[in-house]
Amino acid sequence: MDRNAVRKQVHAALEREGRIHLHRHPVKIDSADGTVTLEGEVGDVAAKKLALELAGAVRGVRTVVDRLRVAPAERRGDGAIRDSAARLLLEAPELKGCSFNMKTNEKMVVLRRVGQDAAGDIEISVTDGVILLEGNVISQSHLRFAGAIAWWTPGRRDVINALEVRPAYEDRDDEVAEVMRLVLEADPELDSDLIRTNCSNKVVTLEGNVPNEQQKRRAELDAWSLFAIKGVVNRLQVSR
């Protein structure tokens, strides 16, 4: 299939997905030799991940290059974003066993040092509104939880979760469901007791009753923020 045909099919796939809102958030689509590049600013993390998934599913596409960013509710400088991200991560009880460092102006600042039994060693940096998490943690749950918390940072345009799990082990659905539960419990904007979580083949399902559409959407965005999931099924009902 030629590059123009691929580009048109990707555009059509993105246009059919209502959560991407191409007319409100245009996405530049380039195609060459089986590689599609998506560039632009989308509305939220769900739109970003859906766009990448839909582009990758188009016939003839072998690789998708992600240059998408998420429009923040407020524009902030890298220093302010970095400080807010560090505060959120340091204050999370689930990450209290992790050491943290922050890279600023090519200098490394130690935020917290944990001894030899540390649950991880995480480095935080921010460039052009994009939060980068590097280092290592002891579990997939720590990796996913840290990434989800980083997405709550005011002003962030993207989160790149480059953490490694050491030692490596098989990623399991039950662990995804458990960390989803932890993220919902940690989210101050949600009543997590109202929400049930499940995960099958890396697709997260949310069920229950919440008081408004804002909480329904917030819970879904929390799910989409988890690292390396394949989809989210939002079955939450809004109580009337």
Secondary structure as UniProt FT lines:
FT   HELIX           3..16
FT   TURN            18..20
FT   TURN            22..24
FT   STRAND          27..32
FT   TURN            33..34
FT   STRAND          35..42
FT   HELIX           45..56
FT   TURN            59..60
FT   STRAND          63..70
FT   HELIX           78..91
FT   HELIX           93..95
FT   TURN            96..97
FT   STRAND          98..104
FT   TURN            105..106
FT   STRAND          107..112
FT   TURN            116..117
FT   STRAND          120..127
FT   TURN            128..129
FT   STRAND          130..137
FT   HELIX           140..151
FT   TURN            154..155
FT   STRAND          158..161
FT   STRAND          164..165
FT   HELIX           173..186
FT   TURN            188..189
FT   HELIX           192..194
FT   STRAND          195..200
FT   TURN            201..202
FT   STRAND          203..210
FT   HELIX           213..224
FT   TURN            227..228
FT   STRAND          231..238
//
